[in-house]
Amino acid sequence: MENRSQHLLLSTRKPRGISTALLTGLLALTPMGPAQAQEGGPAPVQVIEPDIEPRSISEADIDAEFFEVGAFAGMLTIDNFSSEPLVGVSAAFHATEDFFLQFNYGMSEAGLTSFEELSGANVRLLTDDDRDYSYYDFLVGYNIFPGEIFFSDSLTFNSAFYLVGGVGNTEFGGESNFTTTIGTGFRIVLLDWLTVHVDFRDHMFNSDLIRESQLTHNIELSSGITLFF
């Protein structure tokens, strides 16, 4: 009788053990509520969207045409003479986005040398006509640093820093001299048909006006306006 009672008790406890295991498993699979997640788990991530409005920029582009003409003015330092005003005209053909061909013609008039100033009015190395200085050159240019200039949050202009080099001819002191020209420049595109230039040039040629043939450096600093068409 006692063995039979123990057997019955064991038989009735076994299903309870299985039910307890099933209940524990179900509880483990049940997701936790919001309160439990806050107490025992990480806090939910809050996504913040920045309030950024796109900026509208008015930008001047170079027109579709390839030809450019204009005028310039500045100062020309004539080697062995003085620095004098310079005026001229220019024309350019933009072969590609980076390379362009340019023609320039400039005029100036040389002043007195230091020797003439010290010697007085009776000593003149050149006549008035021989003091006329004019040149023309054909240059190849390369836009080495194209970029933009921002004047305000909504106004910007295209720009470019470029290098030029080429050959030409200089008429000065009754001589006609083959001239080599190198220089740099900076261009700002104000409108799609209007640009402003600032140029620095060195016109080099051999001259024997003052002494035996020597290489002279004639420095030009000028600014001009050009039109695209």
Secondary structure, 3 states (H helix, E strand, C coil): CHHHHHHHHHHHHHHHHHHHHHHHHHHHHCCCCHHHHHHHCCCCCCCCCCCCCCCCCEEECCCCCCEEEEEEEEEEECCCCCEEEEEEEEEEECCCCCEEEEEEEEEEECCCCHHHHHHCCCCCCCCCHHHEEEEEEEEEEEEEEEEEEECCCCEEEEEEEEEEEEEEEEEECCEEEEEEEEEEEEEEEEECCEEEEEEEEEEEEEECCCCCCEEEEEEEEEEEEEEEC
